[in-house]
Amino acid sequence: MQNFRFAITAILLVGLLSLTAVAQTSKGFVIGTVVDQNGAGITGASIKITNTETGVTRTTTSQDNGSFRLDAVDPGTYTVDISATGFKSATRPNVLVSAAQTADVSSALEVGSASEVVTVSADNLIELQTADGTRVNTLNSREITELPVVGLNPVNLVFTLPGVVDPGALASGFVQGTEFSANGLRPRANNQLIDGLENNDNSITGQSYQPTVRDGYSEVTVLGSNFSAEYGRAGGAVVNVITRSGTNEFHGSVYDINQNSVLSALTPGQIAIEGLTEVPKFNQNTFGFSLGGPIKKNKLFFFGTFQRDLFRAGGVSGTAIVPTAAGAAQLRALTPVGANPAPWRRGWRGGFPCGGTGEPGPHCGCCVFGTEEELAVIAHQRGTDVSPEKPPMSLEHRVIVLEAQLQSVIAQQRSKETS
């Protein structure tokens, strides 16, 4: 029985330690050095930081060299109070602590009574990060709510940051959610987090959960490079979405986002392939509200949000054009029985060549590669002809190729009719 209790205790302890370690990735850090007017470190100085919105406080004391550090600090705005025996107290308001970033509040104390308070204010709110070499960008709540965001997913704002690009269709990694390349690396190299907890799709990576509630998030922290080993996993960027929380003051919002077809235009595909002559009519409203506040002041808070989407669309008529007898004959000539339009040793995935190299990749399960003997076995199983010039092609690949060639024939017919 004792062994069983010990095992349960050990499991719970390991779980709590794991949660603490993971949660630190969504917190900030406050560091500094307390010195006298001659630059000598002050030992045993008291440091207290107070969150101006929630009233939550954290305290510590300086070491022998005057340095101090507070880890796992909730993102927010803080007031820092520093005091030591024989010195005037120092107060530093409006210290911004962001997720995964370090705020340096080093101070020099003047000789005097502790009851005398010196307020230290900074004219420039942008400080150079000297604590580590991590390249961090923070997108705040104002940017999330006021900038036009595709699908209301705040991670889409990463495209406003340096070093982040859209890789395009041919170079994409087919990930879940927002797909972007950071510093030239594949989209699958990115690490997605929510409040420091993993939010990666286990199959194709990307965001497992799509954060699309407009007022539910306070900031998005993007670590571009040189981040510490605690994040792991990613060779690209680490994207951490921080959810909002309640404060000592009641606050809320009501919103309605409207998208419609009033200013839309027909796309080339709608004109050439679907034969549309007018823009399809639609009207979409995304509306909701949020509310947060205190349950017990300085101790317990609440925050909640609600959002709903309404989409209305009207019907439009188009003319579907199918190949004539001559066009059908041309299509049959393009794809004779057993032919494979794809080059030898170049697999196809979703209609696009696999990286352009012709070599199989770890996520290329639909491609067919192997020796001539192995391909002969596959061909026998599928009932198709095979040779080094004509490797087997699955039904999905054949449908993709036929659709592409059908669109080409239709476009040629339209071109002849218009001319």
C-alpha positions in Angstrom: 0.0 0.0 0.0 2.9 2.3 0.8 4.5 1.6 -2.5 1.2 2.4 -4.3 0.9 5.8 -2.4 4.5 6.6 -3.2 4.0 5.9 -6.9 0.8 8.1 -7.0 2.7 10.9 -5.2 5.6 10.7 -7.6 3.3 10.8 -10.7 1.5 13.9 -9.4 4.8 15.6 -8.5 6.2 15.0 -11.9 3.0 16.2 -13.5 3.1 19.5 -11.5 6.7 20.1 -12.4 6.0 19.4 -16.0 3.1 21.9 -16.0 5.3 24.5 -14.3 8.0 24.1 -16.9 5.6 24.3 -19.8 3.8 27.3 -18.4 7.0 29.3 -18.2 7.1 29.6 -22.0 4.1 32.0 -21.8 5.5 34.1 -19.0 8.0 37.0 -18.9 11.0 37.8 -16.7 12.1 40.7 -14.6 15.8 41.2 -13.9 18.0 44.0 -12.7 20.9 45.1 -10.5 20.6 47.5 -7.5 23.6 49.7 -7.0 24.6 52.7 -5.0 25.8 56.0 -6.4 29.3 54.7 -6.8 28.1 51.6 -8.8 28.7 49.1 -6.0 26.1 46.4 -5.6 23.6 46.6 -2.7 23.1 43.3 -0.9 19.6 42.4 0.5 17.6 45.2 -1.2 13.9 44.5 -1.3 12.2 44.3 -4.8 8.5 44.2 -5.2 6.6 44.2 -8.5 2.8 44.9 -8.6 0.5 44.2 -11.6 -1.4 47.4 -12.1 -4.4 45.6 -13.5 -4.8 42.7 -11.1 -2.9 43.9 -8.0 -0.9 40.7 -7.9 2.5 41.2 -6.3 5.8 39.3 -6.4 8.8 40.0 -4.2 12.5 39.1 -4.0 15.8 40.4 -2.6 19.1 41.3 -4.3 22.1 39.0 -4.1 25.7 39.9 -3.0 26.4 41.7 -6.2 23.1 43.5 -6.2 21.4 41.4 -8.9 17.9 39.9 -8.8 15.6 37.9 -11.0 11.9 37.1 -11.1 10.9 34.2 -13.3 7.4 33.2 -14.7 5.9 36.7 -14.4 2.5 37.1 -15.9 2.4 39.4 -19.0 1.1 42.9 -18.1 2.1 46.3 -16.8 3.9 46.5 -13.5 5.0 49.0 -10.9 8.5 48.1 -9.4 9.4 49.3 -5.9 13.0 48.9 -4.7 14.2 49.7 -1.1 17.2 49.1 1.0 18.3 50.2 4.5 20.1 53.5 4.4 18.9 54.4 0.9 16.0 56.3 -0.6 13.3 54.1 -2.1 12.9 53.9 -5.9 9.7 53.4 -7.7 9.5 52.6 -11.4 6.0 52.7 -12.9 4.7 51.3 -16.3 7.1 48.5 -16.7 5.8 46.3 -19.5 6.4 42.6 -19.2 5.6 40.5 -22.3 5.6 36.8 -22.8 9.1 35.3 -23.4 10.7 38.7 -23.0 12.9 40.1 -20.2 12.4 43.5 -18.6 15.5 45.0 -17.1 14.7 47.4 -14.1 18.2 48.1 -12.8 18.3 51.1 -10.4 20.8 53.2 -8.6 19.7 54.2 -5.1 20.6 57.4 -3.4 21.8 57.7 0.2 19.0 58.8 2.5 15.9 57.7 4.4 13.8 54.8 3.1 10.7 57.0 3.5 11.9 59.2 0.7 10.8 57.9 -2.6 12.5 58.6 -6.0 10.2 57.9 -9.0 12.1 56.7 -12.1 10.4 57.2 -15.4 11.6 56.2 -18.9 11.0 58.5 -21.9 11.5 55.6 -24.4 9.3 52.6 -23.8 11.3 50.5 -26.3 14.3 48.9 -24.7 17.1 46.9 -26.2 17.1 43.3 -25.1 20.5 42.6 -23.6 19.6 39.7 -21.4 19.7 37.1 -24.2 20.0 36.9 -28.0 16.4 35.8 -28.6 14.7 37.7 -31.5 11.2 38.3 -30.2 8.2 40.2 -31.7 5.0 40.8 -29.7 1.7 41.5 -31.4 -0.6 43.2 -28.8 -4.3 43.2 -28.3 -4.8 46.4 -30.2 -3.2 45.0 -33.3 -5.2 41.8 -33.0 -8.6 43.5 -32.8 -8.0 46.5 -35.1 -6.0 45.2 -38.0 -7.8 43.2 -40.7 -7.0 39.6 -39.9 -7.9 36.8 -42.3 -10.3 34.4 -40.6 -9.8 36.3 -37.3 -6.9 34.0 -36.6 -4.4 36.3 -34.8 -1.5 34.2 -36.0 -2.0 35.5 -39.5 -0.4 38.8 -38.2 3.0 37.0 -38.4 3.1 38.2 -42.0 3.7 41.7 -40.7 7.0 40.7 -39.1 10.4 40.7 -40.7 11.7 37.3 -42.0 8.2 35.8 -42.4 6.8 35.1 -45.9 4.1 33.1 -47.6 5.9 30.1 -49.2 3.4 29.8 -52.0 1.6 26.7 -53.3 4.5 24.8 -54.8 6.9 25.3 -51.8 4.2 24.9 -49.1 4.3 22.3 -46.4 0.5 21.6 -46.3 0.2 22.4 -42.7 -3.0 23.0 -40.6 -4.0 26.6 -40.2 -1.8 29.5 -40.9 1.1 28.5 -43.2 4.2 30.6 -43.2 8.0 30.4 -43.6 10.2 32.0 -41.0 13.8 32.7 -42.0 13.6 30.5 -45.1 12.6 27.3 -43.2 9.7 25.1 -44.1 6.2 25.8 -42.5 6.4 22.4 -40.8 9.4 23.7 -38.8 7.3 26.1 -36.8 6.1 25.4 -33.3 2.5 26.5 -32.3 1.6 27.2 -28.6 -1.4 28.5 -26.7 -0.4 29.9 -23.3 2.8 27.9 -23.5 1.0 24.6 -24.1 1.5 22.7 -27.3 -1.0 23.3 -30.1 0.6 21.4 -32.9 -1.3 19.1 -35.3 0.2 15.6 -34.8 -0.1 14.6 -38.4 0.8 17.5 -40.6 1.8 20.1 -38.0 0.4 23.6 -37.9 -2.3 24.7 -35.5 -4.4 21.9 -34.1 -6.9 24.4 -32.7 -7.6 27.5 -34.7 -7.9 30.5 -32.4 -10.5 32.6 -34.2 -12.4 34.3 -31.3 -11.6 38.0 -31.9 -11.5 39.3 -28.3 -10.2 36.2 -26.6 -6.4 36.9 -26.9 -4.2 39.5 -25.3 -1.1 39.1 -27.5 0.8 36.8 -29.9 4.5 36.3 -29.2 6.7 35.2 -32.1 10.2 33.9 -31.3 12.1 34.2 -34.6 15.5 32.7 -33.7 18.1 32.1 -31.0 15.4 31.0 -28.5 16.4 28.9 -25.5 16.2 25.1 -25.3 13.1 25.1 -23.2 11.0 25.6 -26.3 12.6 22.8 -28.3 10.9 21.1 -31.3 11.1 23.9 -33.8 13.8 24.9 -36.1 11.6 27.8 -37.4 9.6 30.2 -35.4 7.8 29.6 -32.0 4.3 31.2 -32.0 2.7 31.6 -28.6 -0.9 32.9 -28.4 -1.7 34.3 -25.0 -5.3 34.3 -23.9 -6.9 37.2 -22.0 -7.8 37.2 -18.3 -9.9 39.3 -16.0 -8.6 42.2 -13.9 -9.7 44.3 -10.9 -11.9 46.4 -13.2 -14.9 45.2 -15.1 -14.3 45.5 -18.8 -15.9 44.1 -22.0 -16.6 44.7 -25.6 -19.3 44.2 -28.2 -18.5 43.8 -31.9 -19.9 42.9 -35.3 -17.6 42.3 -38.4 -19.3 42.4 -41.8 -18.0 41.0 -45.0 -20.0 41.1 -48.2 -19.8 40.9 -52.0 -20.6 44.6 -52.7 -17.0 45.5 -53.7 -16.1 42.0 -55.0 -15.2 41.2 -58.6 -15.2 38.0 -60.7 -12.0 36.0 -60.6 -10.4 34.7 -63.8 -11.4 31.2 -62.8 -15.0 32.1 -62.3 -15.1 33.7 -65.7 -13.1 31.1 -67.7 -14.1 27.9 -66.0 -17.5 28.5 -64.3 -18.8 30.9 -66.9 -20.2 33.4 -64.4 -21.3 36.8 -65.6 -22.1 38.3 -62.2 -20.5 38.2 -58.8 -22.0 35.6 -56.4 -23.8 37.4 -53.7 -22.9 36.8 -50.0 -23.1 38.5 -46.7 -21.3 37.4 -43.6 -21.6 38.7 -40.0 -19.2 37.7 -37.3 -20.5 39.1 -34.0 -19.8 38.6 -30.3 -19.0 40.1 -26.9 -16.5 39.7 -24.1 -16.7 40.4 -20.4 -14.1 40.2 -17.6 -13.7 41.4 -14.0 -12.9 40.5 -10.4 -14.4 37.7 -8.4 -12.2 38.5 -5.3 -10.2 41.7 -5.8 -6.4 41.1 -6.2 -7.0 37.3 -5.9 -9.5 35.8 -8.3 -10.8 37.0 -11.7 -13.0 35.8 -14.6 -13.1 36.5 -18.3 -15.4 35.0 -21.0 -16.2 35.6 -24.6 -18.9 34.6 -27.1 -18.8 34.7 -30.9 -21.0 33.5 -33.7 -20.9 33.5 -37.5 -23.9 34.1 -39.8 -23.3 33.5 -43.6 -26.0 34.2 -46.2 -25.4 33.6 -49.9 -27.6 34.1 -53.0 -27.6 31.8 -56.0 -26.1 32.7 -59.4 -26.4 30.9 -62.7 -23.5 29.8 -64.8 -23.0 27.8 -67.9 -20.9 24.6 -67.7 -19.1 23.9 -71.0 -18.1 20.3 -71.7 -15.7 19.2 -74.4 -17.1 18.6 -77.9 -16.4 15.3 -79.7 -13.2 16.8 -81.1 -12.2 18.0 -77.6 -12.9 14.6 -76.1 -10.8 13.0 -78.7 -8.0 15.4 -78.0 -8.3 14.6 -74.3 -8.1 10.8 -75.0 -5.0 11.4 -77.1 -3.3 13.2 -74.2 -3.8 10.3 -71.8 -3.5 6.9 -73.6 -4.0 3.8 -71.5 -1.1 3.1 -69.2 0.5 6.5 -69.8 1.8 8.6 -67.0 2.3 12.3 -67.7 4.5 12.7 -64.6 8.2 12.3 -65.2 9.9 9.1 -64.1 10.9 9.2 -60.4 8.9 12.3 -59.7 6.0 11.6 -57.4 2.9 13.6 -57.1 1.3 14.8 -53.9 -1.9 16.7 -54.1 -1.3 17.6 -57.7 2.2 19.1 -57.1 5.6 17.6 -57.6 7.3 16.4 -54.4 9.8 19.2 -53.8 10.9 19.2 -57.4 13.7 16.7 -56.7 11.9 13.5 -57.5 13.1 12.0 -54.3 10.6 10.5 -51.8 10.0 12.5 -48.6 8.9 11.5 -45.2 5.3 12.7 -45.7 5.0 11.5 -49.3 2.8 8.4 -48.8 1.0 8.6 -52.1 4.1 8.6 -54.2 5.4 5.4 -55.9 9.2 4.8 -55.9 11.3 1.7 -56.0 13.3 -0.7 -58.2 12.0 -2.1 -61.5 11.2 -5.4 -59.7 9.3 -3.6 -56.9 7.3 -1.5 -59.4 6.4 -4.6 -61.3 4.9 -6.1 -58.1 2.9 -2.9 -57.5 1.7 -2.9 -61.1 0.5 -6.5 -60.8 -1.4 -5.6 -57.7 -3.0 -2.5 -59.4 -3.5 -4.2 -62.8 -1.6 -1.5 -64.7 1.3 -1.5 -67.1 4.7 -0.4 -65.8 8.1 0.3 -67.1 10.9 2.7 -66.2 9.4 5.1 -68.8 5.8 4.5 -67.5 5.7 4.0 -63.7 2.3 3.2 -62.1 0.0 6.0 -61.3 -2.7 5.8 -58.6 -6.3 6.6 -59.3 -6.1 9.8 -57.3 -3.1 11.0 -59.4 -4.9 10.1 -62.6 -8.0 12.1 -61.6 -5.8 15.1 -60.7 -4.1 15.0 -64.1 -7.3 14.5 -66.0 -8.9 17.5 -64.3 -6.0 19.7 -65.2 -6.1 18.5 -68.8 -9.8 19.0 -69.0 -9.5 22.6 -67.8 -6.8 23.1 -70.4 -9.1 21.8 -73.2 -12.0 23.9 -72.0 -9.8 27.0 -72.0 -8.7 26.3 -75.5 -12.3 26.0 -76.7 -13.2 29.2 -75.0 -10.3 31.0 -76.6 -11.4 29.7 -80.1 -15.0 30.8 -79.5 -14.0 34.3 -78.4 -11.7 34.7 -81.4 
